[in-house]
Structure formats: structure tokens, C-alpha cells
Amino acid sequence: MRNRIDIDYVHSRAIVREIGERLRASLKPEPKLPARLKTQIDRLCELEPSPSIAPEAEHWKTPRR
């Protein structure tokens, strides 16, 4: 590591909080979808269940005895 700087917990948390506040201020909230489009997307999700990304894990869904 180049020029390592050790800071204490209090200052570390203050830096993290400041970064979080600045990110929240700079990121815009996503616009809401029109109601009709949201309804269609929800319906599509109901009609087409997504396949598992881990097919070998399907047996985990069965309850253990």
C-alpha cells in the first residue's frame, strides 16, 4: 500500500456518512412507471416464472424431514 493512513472509527464513520449524503444528493430517484406499463410488467412476471440460475439447487425447495 502506498502511504497508508490510519484513521479512527469516529472519523471513518463520519467519512462514510458524508459520502452517503453526497451520493443521495447527486442520484436522482427513478421516475415512476405509468400505471398501464407497470400492470403489464407485473402480469408478464406472473405468466413467465424465471428459471433458476442454480438448477442443482432446486432440491433445496423441498421441506426437510
N, C-alpha and C positions, 0 to 999 in steps of 0.2 A: 504494500500500500504506500502511496505517496503522501507524505506529510500528514499522517494520521492525527486527528484532533479528537480528544476525548471530551465529551460534554456530559453533564449530569442529567439525571432523569427529568428534573423540572424543566430544564432548558430544552431537552429533547421533545417533551410533550408540548411545550409552547411552539416549537417549530412545526410539529405535526399539525397542531390546531390551526396555525396560520396558513399552512399550505392548504388544508381542508377548506378554510374560509375563502381563500382566493380562488380555489377550484370551483366552489359553489357559486361564487360571484361571476366567474367567467363562463361557466357552462350554462347554456340556455335550456330550459325544460323542453322536452319534446312536445310538439303540438298534438292535441287530441285528434284521433281519427274521427271522420264523420260517422255518425251512428250506423248508417246503412253499411258502410265498409267494415266496421267492427263486427256487426252482426254476421256478415258473410264470412269473415275470417274465423269467427267463433264456430260457425256451422261447419266450415271446412275442417277445422280441428276435430270436431266431433265425428265427422264422416270418415276421416283418414287418420287412424291412430298411427303414430310414428313407430317405425321398427326400433327394436332395441339396438343400441350401439355396442352392447355386450351380449350377444346371443347365448353364450355359455352361462350367463348369469340368470337365465330365465328360471332355472330350478329354484332359485332363492325366493321366488314369489310364493311357492307352496309352503303352507304352515308346517312348522316342525312339531313332532310328536314326542 
